[in-house]
C-alpha cells in the first residue's frame, strides 16, 4: 500500500481501518453468545437434521459482524491494495489477543465486597461469576479465532486481487462474492475445529461439520445480501474522492 498526500485518502483509510478493527474485535467479544435465529426474528424455533445432528438455527452472535469484516476487506483491498488490508489484518489479530489478555486480567481482579450485582428487579447473585462467564475466553477459543481470521483474510485478499487483475474495475460483485465465500468457508470451519475439536470440548466430527456448515451458509447469505451495500459504499467513496482520483487510487492499489 502506498499512502498518498491527499488528506481525503488518508481520512478514508483511517475510517475504513477503524470500522474494520472495531467490527472484528467486537465480533470476537460478542461471539460467546449463542442466539436462536427464529425467535430473534419473531418466528418459531427452526429445527432440522444436518450430518446426523439434530440442530436448531442457533448461531454465534459473532456472525452479525463477520460478514461486514469481509466486505470491508474487499473495499480496502480495492482502494489501498494488498499491503493496506494485510497490515490491518495483522494489527487486528494482535488487538484481539491484546483485548483477550486485558479481559483475562479484569476477570482475575478481586471484586469489591460491596459489588452486589443487583439492579432494580434484575438480581445477579454472583456478579463476579456472571462477569467471568460472559467475558471469559479460553486459550483454544482465542487461538481458533485468531488463526481462522488470519488464514481466511489471506485467502480472501489473494483471490480478490487475482480476480481484480482479470476483471479490472468491472464485476465488483463477482470478485467480492467469490473471495468472501471462500474466505468464509475457511473461517467457519477452522475456528470451530481449533476451538472445539482440538480443544478440550473434543467435539465429534459430525457436530463440527454440522455447526460449521450452518454458520458458513448464514454468513454467506448475509454477505450476498450486502452486495448492494458494497456498491453503495463504493459510490460514496467515489463521490467523496472524486471519480478521477478514485480511479487513480484503485489503479495504483
C-alpha positions, 0 to 999 in steps of 0.5 A, spaced: 500 500 500 502 506 498 499 512 502 498 518 498 498 526 500 491 527 499 488 528 506 481 525 503 485 518 502 488 518 508 481 520 512 478 514 508 483 509 510 483 511 517 475 510 517 475 504 513 481 501 518 477 503 524 470 500 522 474 494 520 478 493 527 472 495 531 467 490 527 472 484 528 474 485 535 467 486 537 465 480 533 470 476 537 467 479 544 460 478 542 461 471 539 460 467 546 453 468 545 449 463 542 442 466 539 436 462 536 435 465 529 427 464 529 425 467 535 430 473 534 426 474 528 419 473 531 418 466 528 418 459 531 424 455 533 427 452 526 429 445 527 432 440 522 437 434 521 444 436 518 450 430 518 446 426 523 445 432 528 439 434 530 440 442 530 436 448 531 438 455 527 442 457 533 448 461 531 454 465 534 452 472 535 459 473 532 456 472 525 452 479 525 459 482 524 463 477 520 460 478 514 461 486 514 469 484 516 469 481 509 466 486 505 470 491 508 476 487 506 474 487 499 473 495 499 480 496 502 483 491 498 480 495 492 482 502 494 489 501 498 491 494 495 494 488 498 499 491 503 493 496 506 488 490 508 494 485 510 497 490 515 490 491 518 489 484 518 495 483 522 494 489 527 487 486 528 489 479 530 494 482 535 488 487 538 484 481 539 489 477 543 491 484 546 483 485 548 483 477 550 489 478 555 486 485 558 479 481 559 483 475 562 486 480 567 479 484 569 476 477 570 482 475 575 481 482 579 478 481 586 471 484 586 469 489 591 465 486 597 460 491 596 459 489 588 452 486 589 450 485 582 443 487 583 439 492 579 432 494 580 428 487 579 434 484 575 438 480 581 445 477 579 447 473 585 454 472 583 456 478 579 463 476 579 461 469 576 456 472 571 462 477 569 467 471 568 462 467 564 460 472 559 467 475 558 471 469 559 475 466 553 479 460 553 486 459 550 483 454 544 477 459 543 482 465 542 487 461 538 481 458 533 479 465 532 485 468 531 488 463 526 481 462 522 481 470 521 488 470 519 488 464 514 481 466 511 483 474 510 489 471 506 485 467 502 480 472 501 485 478 499 489 473 494 483 471 490 480 478 490 486 481 487 487 475 482 480 476 480 481 484 480 487 483 475 482 479 470 476 483 471 479 490 472 474 495 475 468 491 472 464 485 476 465 488 483 460 483 485 463 477 482 470 478 485 467 480 492 462 474 492 467 469 490 473 471 495 468 472 501 465 465 500 471 462 500 474 466 505 468 464 509 468 457 508 475 457 511 473 461 517 467 457 519 470 451 519 477 452 522 475 456 528 470 451 530 475 445 529 481 449 533 476 451 538 472 445 539 475 439 536 482 440 538 480 443 544 478 440 550 470 440 548 473 434 543 467 435 539 465 429 534 466 430 527 459 430 525 457 436 530 463 440 527 461 439 520 454 440 522 455 447 526 460 449 521 456 448 515 450 452 518 454 458 520 458 458 513 451 458 509 448 464 514 454 468 513 454 467 506 447 469 505 448 475 509 454 477 505 450 476 498 445 480 501 450 486 502 452 486 495 448 492 494 451 495 500 458 494 497 456 498 491 453 503 495 459 504 499 463 504 493 459 510 490 460 514 496 467 513 496 467 515 489 463 521 490 467 523 496 474 522 492 472 524 486 471 519 480 478 521 477 482 520 483 478 514 485 480 511 479 487 513 480 487 510 487 484 503 485 489 503 479 495 504 483 492 499 489 
